[in-house]
Amino acid sequence: MAGLTTGIQRVDELIGGLRFGDNVVWEVDGPDEAPFVNAFVRASRGFPLAYVIFDVSPQAVLDRLGDDWDVENFLLVDCFTDGLGGGGSVAASFYEGAGRGKARVERVGSPGDPEAVQEKLAEIELQLGRGARYVFDSLTGIQGLWGTKEALSLFLRTCPRLYDLRTAAYWILQRPAHEAAFLSRLRHVTQVVIELAEHEEGATIR
């Protein structure tokens, strides 16, 4: 397997290189994380990548990614439309028109059921196999849908599995929305934590 990269050399240098098995938690407090996520997706071309969404619509994700995603290897796992999207006509309109284009989309019918989502993720892990890439768009959205305990449980179960599969995964959260105990548990389990924050001197990454 080819070497891993975040797609941004300075970030690779900051974390000492991205390694197979790494779960990277992005704690965002202000700045837009999209440039970093897009760079990772772009750098993952040629490899299976599952983009799991809870917080934004499928169309919004595809619009944000532009041409960065790999048509042959990209899988959009939609936990938004029937979750925080409410299953209404606006959220579901993506499936009724030509918006999805060539994107391969797996619509999760019961995203409010943690067990059902876990089962679907396990199926996808088997399908994509070792060395795949993952983006979980929002632990904050998962917490909003399931509550703190179940959101943390998803991470604590999934993180070791993805490590064993030698994947690389991005997990994104909005730091102000989470309690210190939640963040502490994540930091204890994961391999890499990146803080993206806004200060008086501008955006900082640590």
C-alpha positions in Angstrom: 0.0 0.0 0.0 1.2 3.5 -0.8 2.2 5.8 2.0 -0.4 8.0 3.7 -0.7 11.7 3.7 -3.2 14.3 5.0 -2.7 16.0 1.6 -1.1 19.0 3.3 2.7 18.7 3.9 2.7 21.1 6.9 0.0 19.1 8.6 2.0 15.9 7.9 5.0 17.5 9.5 3.0 18.7 12.5 1.7 15.2 13.4 4.9 13.4 12.5 3.3 11.7 9.4 0.0 10.0 8.9 0.2 6.3 9.6 -2.0 3.3 8.7 -4.4 2.8 11.6 -4.6 6.5 12.6 -7.9 7.9 13.8 -7.5 11.7 13.5 -9.9 13.7 15.7 -10.3 17.3 14.5 -11.5 19.6 17.3 -12.8 22.7 15.6 -13.5 25.9 17.4 -14.2 28.6 14.8 -12.3 28.1 11.5 -13.7 26.0 8.6 -12.2 22.5 8.5 -13.3 22.0 4.9 -9.9 22.7 3.3 -8.2 20.1 5.5 -10.9 17.5 4.8 -10.9 18.2 1.1 -7.1 17.8 1.0 -7.4 14.4 2.7 -10.2 13.2 0.3 -8.1 14.4 -2.7 -5.0 12.7 -1.4 -7.0 9.4 -1.0 -7.8 9.1 -4.7 -7.3 5.6 -5.9 -8.3 4.1 -2.5 -11.8 3.3 -1.1 -13.1 6.1 0.9 -16.4 6.2 2.9 -17.7 9.7 3.8 -20.2 9.3 6.6 -22.5 12.3 7.1 -24.7 13.1 10.0 -24.7 16.9 10.0 -25.1 18.2 6.4 -26.9 17.0 3.3 -25.4 14.8 0.6 -25.7 17.6 -1.9 -23.8 20.0 0.4 -21.0 17.5 0.8 -20.6 17.0 -2.9 -20.7 20.7 -3.6 -18.1 21.3 -0.9 -15.8 18.6 -2.3 -16.1 19.8 -5.9 -13.8 17.5 -8.0 -11.8 16.3 -5.1 -13.5 12.9 -4.8 -12.7 9.8 -6.7 -15.8 8.5 -8.6 -14.6 5.0 -8.7 -13.8 4.6 -5.0 -16.0 7.1 -3.2 -19.0 6.0 -1.0 -21.2 8.6 0.6 -23.0 7.1 3.7 -26.0 9.2 4.3 -27.1 9.3 7.9 -28.4 12.9 7.5 -31.5 12.7 5.3 -33.5 10.5 7.6 -31.7 11.7 10.8 -31.2 15.4 11.5 -32.6 16.1 8.0 -36.0 14.9 9.3 -36.7 12.9 6.1 -38.6 15.8 4.7 -39.0 16.7 1.0 -36.1 19.2 1.1 -33.7 16.7 2.6 -34.9 13.8 0.3 -34.9 15.9 -2.9 -31.3 14.8 -3.5 -32.6 11.4 -4.4 -35.4 12.6 -6.6 -33.4 14.6 -9.0 -30.0 14.4 -10.7 -28.1 15.9 -7.8 -26.4 12.8 -6.9 -24.7 12.5 -10.3 -22.3 9.6 -10.4 -21.8 9.5 -6.6 -22.4 6.1 -5.0 -24.7 6.7 -2.0 -25.8 4.4 0.8 -28.9 5.9 2.5 -29.2 4.7 6.0 -32.9 4.3 6.8 -32.7 4.4 10.6 -29.8 6.7 11.5 -31.5 7.5 14.8 -30.9 3.9 15.9 -27.2 3.5 17.0 -27.3 -0.3 16.6 -28.6 -0.1 13.0 -25.8 2.4 12.2 -23.2 0.2 13.8 -24.4 -2.7 11.7 -24.3 -0.7 8.5 -20.8 0.6 9.3 -19.6 -3.0 10.0 -21.0 -4.0 6.5 -19.1 -1.1 4.9 -15.9 -2.0 6.7 -16.1 -5.5 5.3 -16.9 -4.2 1.8 -14.1 -1.6 1.7 -11.5 -3.8 3.4 -8.1 -3.0 4.8 -6.4 0.3 4.0 -9.6 2.2 3.2 -10.1 5.8 4.2 -13.0 7.3 6.3 -14.4 10.7 7.0 -17.0 11.1 9.8 -18.4 14.5 9.2 -19.6 15.3 12.7 -19.3 13.7 16.1 -21.3 16.8 17.1 -24.1 15.8 14.8 -24.0 12.3 16.1 -24.3 13.6 19.7 -27.2 15.8 18.7 -29.0 12.7 17.2 -28.1 10.1 19.8 -26.9 11.8 22.9 -23.4 12.0 24.4 -23.2 8.4 25.7 -24.1 6.8 22.4 -21.9 9.1 20.3 -19.0 8.3 22.5 -19.8 4.6 22.3 -19.7 4.7 18.5 -16.2 6.2 18.6 -14.9 3.8 21.2 -16.2 0.8 19.2 -15.3 2.0 15.7 -11.8 3.5 16.4 -10.1 0.2 17.4 -11.7 -1.6 14.5 -10.5 0.9 12.0 -7.0 0.8 13.6 -6.9 -3.0 13.1 -8.0 -2.6 9.5 -5.1 -0.2 9.0 -7.4 2.5 7.7 -7.0 6.3 8.1 -10.0 8.1 9.5 -11.0 11.7 10.1 -13.4 12.4 12.9 -14.7 16.0 13.1 -16.3 17.8 16.0 -17.2 21.3 17.1 -15.3 21.5 20.4 -17.6 24.0 22.2 -20.5 21.6 21.9 -18.8 18.8 23.9 -18.1 18.4 27.6 -14.6 18.1 28.8 -15.1 14.5 29.9 -16.2 13.5 26.3 -13.1 15.1 24.8 -10.9 13.5 27.4 -12.1 10.0 26.5 -11.6 10.6 22.8 -8.1 11.9 23.4 -7.3 8.8 25.5 -8.3 6.4 22.8 -7.4 8.0 19.5 -4.0 8.3 17.8 -4.0 11.9 16.7 -5.9 15.0 18.0 -5.7 18.3 16.0 -7.1 21.5 17.5 -8.2 24.0 14.9 -9.1 27.2 16.6 -9.6 31.0 16.1 -7.6 33.4 18.1 -7.0 37.2 18.0 -3.9 36.5 15.8 -5.9 34.4 13.4 -6.6 30.7 12.9 -4.2 28.3 14.6 -3.6 24.5 14.3 -2.1 22.5 17.2 
